[in-house]
Structures are given as C-alpha cells and as structure tokens.
Amino acid sequence: GLHTILLREEPLGIVVPQEHPWSRVAALDWADLKREPLVVLARREGVGLHDAVLAGCRQAGFTPRIVRTPSLIGTVLRYVEAGAGLGVVTDSVGAAEGALRFVPLKPQVTVPLVLVWQEDADTPSLQRFRERVLAWQRDGRLWEGVAPASDSAGRSS
C-alpha cells in the first residue's frame, strides 16, 4: 500500500565550522575521517544515512569514531557548531547551513531521498503536492541552491 518516488540520490559529506582547516578544501577522502570524532544521525531515525556512513568508513578501511547520534538532523548540525565533532550529512542538509561548511566525501556515497505515501491516504491535497514536487523536479527547481548530484526521474513503485 506504499508508493514511492525517487527524488534524488544525495551525496554524503561532512559539515565543519567555517574556521575549521577543512572548510577550505574542495573534497575529502573517507580515510581522512579515520581519527575524527563524528556526529551521525541515529540509526533508528535515519537507517539509510547511518548505514551509508558506516559503509563509507568500512570501504575506507576503518571503524568510525562516532561520538554522538542525535535523533534530529538539526541536532547533528548544532553539535558541530558546538565543537563536539564533525557531522556526516547529505549535501542538501549541509548546503542550508550558513555557519557551517559542507565538504563532499570521495569516493562518493549517496543515500536515496524518496517521497513516500500510502495508497489509501492519497488525498487531493497530497496529489497536488506530489504534482508540484515533480514539476519542480522536471523544471530543475527542486534542488536550487544545492550542489548538482545524480538526479533521477520520478518513478512510482
């Protein structure tokens, strides 16, 4: 009874304070995070993101030093601002933060961002919202202000 539309494959990176030395680099390797304290969204709230972070670190040959696992992505950002560690987030989250700088991680690891709805709860207002999101996606306006990634055409399953 659930339907989904893939909106985008979101690349992962880290957010660092503007004054951090890494705020001036174009990209980092996953291996650069080996000794860094990381702040990652809790698995129960973001299983895909959390598991993608673990996989990226594992592929780089290390076990991450996760120091905080908050339940809200905004709290990940607040911990970074407070100096508790470096946040591993998607580019759309990192791009929205003025006090922090998003730095892409290489090789690129992505997580899918999907729109999900229940078939039996597909109200007219939800249908209009979905149509608007898909129109923004078609027109290239859905991700204005976010670095380009491998966007995908909307598909329903």
PyMOL commands that set and color helices and strands:
alter all, ss='L'
color gray80, all
select helices_A, chain A and resi 21-24+30-33+47-59+73-81+91-95+119-121+124-138
alter helices_A, ss='H'
color red, helices_A
select strands_A, chain A and resi 2-17+28-29+37-39+65-68+86-90+100-106+110-118
alter strands_A, ss='S'
color yellow, strands_A
deselect
rebuild
show_as cartoon
